[in-house]
Amino acid sequence: MTTNGNVSFWYAKDGLPVPRPALAGDMDVDVAIVGAGYTGLWSAYYLAKADPSLRIAVIESRFAGFGASGRNGGWLANTITGGREGYVKSHGRALVGDFQRMLNETVDEVINVAAAEGIDAHIHKGGELLVARNRAQLSRLEAMAKDQLKWPEDDAVRLSGKAMGERIKVAGALGGMYIPHCARIHPARLVRGLARAVESLGVKIHENTLVTEIRAAGNGKGPSAVTERGTVRAAAVLRATEGFTANLAQSHRDWLPMNSSMIVTQPLDSKAWDSIGWQGRETLEDLAHAYVYLQRTDDDRIAIGGRGVPYRYGSRTDMDGATQPATVGALTGILHAMFPAAAGARIEHAWSGVLGVPRDWRATVNFDPATGLGFAGGYVGTGVTATNLAGRTLTDLVLGRKTKATAMPWVNRQVRRWEPEPLRWLAVQGMYAMYHRADEHEKGGRGSTSPIAVIADRISGR
Ligand SMILES: Cc1cc2nc3c(=O)[nH]c(=O)nc-3n(C[C@H](O)[C@H](O)[C@H](O)COP(=O)(O)OP(=O)(O)OC[C@H]3O[C@@H](n4cnc5c(N)ncnc54)[C@H](O)[C@@H]3O)c2cc1C
């Protein structure tokens, strides 16, 4: 039987963690961080390293790694959330090139810190593969390859159908693209290891403590995080709640909580792997509009994820990772279509998580010294690497340092908010219905992107 939920498959072997003690009452610290996912923990890590005298508290509603950081697809990739072109318009080509190089280097930073801190997160830097599975996808791949010529920083290589098949045999593959700056990871092992690492630096993590309000400095008082168990007063309060941010009243329409769901097979036998290949353990994604992302796990399973039911009315977020049976069925169908050799493998676990989508689909790192408040997020499903750079950037901003990181184009942006309900729900439902229809349309063999997807892109503001 397929396990559904229970946070995610990534906890199935080691078990859900024993909770750390909750906040015991009011407290004064130097920096309070709300949320113990990668963003909150990387921020705590670099702040504690930069100034070991800082008193830092991380306040977490459930447990460290409960959110997307303990549930994701394990792609430690160099993606600039929302793409590069928008930033070229606002900040110029040279800075975006620097941003891309910084994200490339951040992949290695995470790998190096994990090694230095003794975190065994099953990291394998095998690069990232994109695969085109029909002619319309191939036409998008060609356009991407042309665009990549302008971005040598990405080191992308266009692959023929044959070259793609020599790496991974995806049924019906017509071509691919390889980007070397990506590693496969075990998400929960990284976030749990990181939580232990920050504790060893003296940071206090309080679990099972819900922050109900974040207050800015004013009227002679500093900023604070208000919880049901006491108030944490600090010189700086950093919000690191990503897909859950809509639950905080004052931030309800900042980021839309989008669901992403995954399934994982039982370990495949050597006969199946002989026919699939995938010796390089690259991460893999197709070029459908409602795309899927995959990894070959350390213990030889295939984990595959995609959008499923994208959004719940009123920005409702989590059900401890349970996902809809229809989504499990849809992902299983795509898995079998891509890898007929995996068709006999049992689906052992299914789960989902939430990620934060800003109105312009681009991530942000902000800190305002006047209010003492900061935040980072809006990574739209590409936060595994970006959270590390966000944590280092927040550290520099809180400590008042002007660095290369604080000059990056995602720092201190203002983004307009999402529409109120029911417009928000209707727009997202409509958008994904259109993407699914466009994918069906393209399966018919047309040679270019379906116009339905072009309209959906316009509506969504992507
Ligand atoms: C299924 C799935 C697959 C994904 N795959 C990839 C991938 O392969 N590669 C990639 O780059 N990105 C991926 N992502 C996105 C990536 O996981 C996230 O961008 C990243 O983990 C965000 O980290 P975070 O710390 O900002 O947020 P989270 O990990 O969500 O952490 C937020 C934390 O805040 C806590 N919290 C929320 N509200 C409160 C409150 N009021 N008080 C106290 N605590 C609170 C939550 O419990 C949670 O622990 C995926 C996401 C999902 C859901």
Ligand as a Chemical Component Dictionary entry (heavy atoms), coordinates in Angstrom:
data_LIG
# 
_chem_comp.id                   LIG 
_chem_comp.type                 NON-POLYMER 
_chem_comp.pdbx_formal_charge   0 
_chem_comp.three_letter_code    LIG 
# 
loop_
_chem_comp_atom.comp_id 
_chem_comp_atom.atom_id 
_chem_comp_atom.alt_atom_id 
_chem_comp_atom.type_symbol 
_chem_comp_atom.charge 
_chem_comp_atom.model_Cartn_x 
_chem_comp_atom.model_Cartn_y 
_chem_comp_atom.model_Cartn_z 
_chem_comp_atom.pdbx_ordinal 
LIG C1  C1  C 0 7.181  18.907 -3.251 1  
LIG C2  C2  C 0 8.210  19.995 -3.420 2  
LIG C3  C3  C 0 9.300  19.779 -4.258 3  
LIG C4  C4  C 0 10.281 20.757 -4.406 4  
LIG N1  N1  N 0 11.397 20.469 -5.127 5  
LIG C5  C5  C 0 12.415 21.359 -5.176 6  
LIG C6  C6  C 0 13.651 21.030 -5.784 7  
LIG O1  O1  O 0 13.866 19.896 -6.214 8  
LIG N2  N2  N 0 14.603 21.994 -5.867 9  
LIG C7  C7  C 0 14.411 23.246 -5.367 10 
LIG O2  O2  O 0 15.291 24.095 -5.492 11 
LIG N3  N3  N 0 13.282 23.562 -4.700 12 
LIG C8  C8  C 0 12.301 22.650 -4.573 13 
LIG N4  N4  N 0 11.180 22.943 -3.870 14 
LIG C9  C9  C 0 11.119 24.220 -3.156 15 
LIG C10 C10 C 0 12.033 24.217 -1.925 16 
LIG O3  O3  O 0 11.817 23.048 -1.186 17 
LIG C11 C11 C 0 11.737 25.453 -1.090 18 
LIG O4  O4  O 0 11.959 26.605 -1.903 19 
LIG C12 C12 C 0 12.596 25.589 0.153  20 
LIG O5  O5  O 0 12.612 24.392 0.884  21 
LIG C13 C13 C 0 12.074 26.730 0.998  22 
LIG O6  O6  O 0 12.686 26.692 2.265  23 
LIG P1  P1  P 0 12.132 27.648 3.399  24 
LIG O7  O7  O 0 12.984 27.442 4.578  25 
LIG O8  O8  O 0 12.055 29.033 2.865  26 
LIG O9  O9  O 0 10.642 27.172 3.640  27 
LIG P2  P2  P 0 10.096 25.858 4.402  28 
LIG O10 O10 O 0 11.022 24.722 4.275  29 
LIG O11 O11 O 0 8.700  25.657 3.946  30 
LIG O12 O12 O 0 10.128 26.277 5.911  31 
LIG C14 C14 C 0 9.206  27.161 6.487  32 
LIG C15 C15 C 0 9.077  26.755 7.942  33 
LIG O13 O13 O 0 8.343  27.758 8.634  34 
LIG C16 C16 C 0 7.486  27.120 9.570  35 
LIG N5  N5  N 0 6.407  28.066 9.843  36 
LIG C17 C17 C 0 5.461  28.490 8.977  37 
LIG N6  N6  N 0 4.641  29.381 9.547  38 
LIG C18 C18 C 0 5.084  29.546 10.823 39 
LIG C19 C19 C 0 4.666  30.340 11.904 40 
LIG N7  N7  N 0 3.612  31.160 11.803 41 
LIG N8  N8  N 0 5.338  30.254 13.078 42 
LIG C20 C20 C 0 6.425  29.448 13.197 43 
LIG N9  N9  N 0 6.875  28.660 12.179 44 
LIG C21 C21 C 0 6.230  28.715 11.001 45 
LIG C22 C22 C 0 7.034  25.868 8.842  46 
LIG O14 O14 O 0 6.555  24.876 9.724  47 
LIG C23 C23 C 0 8.312  25.447 8.118  48 
LIG O15 O15 O 0 9.098  24.555 8.878  49 
LIG C24 C24 C 0 10.158 22.003 -3.724 50 
LIG C25 C25 C 0 9.061  22.224 -2.899 51 
LIG C26 C26 C 0 8.096  21.240 -2.748 52 
LIG C27 C27 C 0 6.932  21.495 -1.842 53 
# 
loop_
_chem_comp_bond.comp_id 
_chem_comp_bond.atom_id_1 
_chem_comp_bond.atom_id_2 
_chem_comp_bond.value_order 
_chem_comp_bond.pdbx_ordinal 
LIG C1  C2  SING 1  
LIG C2  C3  SING 2  
LIG C2  C26 DOUB 3  
LIG C3  C4  DOUB 4  
LIG C4  N1  SING 5  
LIG C4  C24 SING 6  
LIG N1  C5  DOUB 7  
LIG C5  C6  SING 8  
LIG C5  C8  SING 9  
LIG C6  O1  DOUB 10 
LIG C6  N2  SING 11 
LIG N2  C7  SING 12 
LIG C7  O2  DOUB 13 
LIG C7  N3  SING 14 
LIG N3  C8  DOUB 15 
LIG C8  N4  SING 16 
LIG N4  C9  SING 17 
LIG N4  C24 SING 18 
LIG C9  C10 SING 19 
LIG C10 O3  SING 20 
LIG C10 C11 SING 21 
LIG C11 O4  SING 22 
LIG C11 C12 SING 23 
LIG C12 O5  SING 24 
LIG C12 C13 SING 25 
LIG C13 O6  SING 26 
LIG O6  P1  SING 27 
LIG P1  O7  DOUB 28 
LIG P1  O8  SING 29 
LIG P1  O9  SING 30 
LIG O9  P2  SING 31 
LIG P2  O10 DOUB 32 
LIG P2  O11 SING 33 
LIG P2  O12 SING 34 
LIG O12 C14 SING 35 
LIG C14 C15 SING 36 
LIG C15 O13 SING 37 
LIG C15 C23 SING 38 
LIG O13 C16 SING 39 
LIG C16 N5  SING 40 
LIG C16 C22 SING 41 
LIG N5  C17 SING 42 
LIG N5  C21 SING 43 
LIG C17 N6  DOUB 44 
LIG N6  C18 SING 45 
LIG C18 C19 SING 46 
LIG C18 C21 DOUB 47 
LIG C19 N7  SING 48 
LIG C19 N8  DOUB 49 
LIG N8  C20 SING 50 
LIG C20 N9  DOUB 51 
LIG N9  C21 SING 52 
LIG C22 O14 SING 53 
LIG C22 C23 SING 54 
LIG C23 O15 SING 55 
LIG C24 C25 DOUB 56 
LIG C25 C26 SING 57 
LIG C26 C27 SING 58 
# 
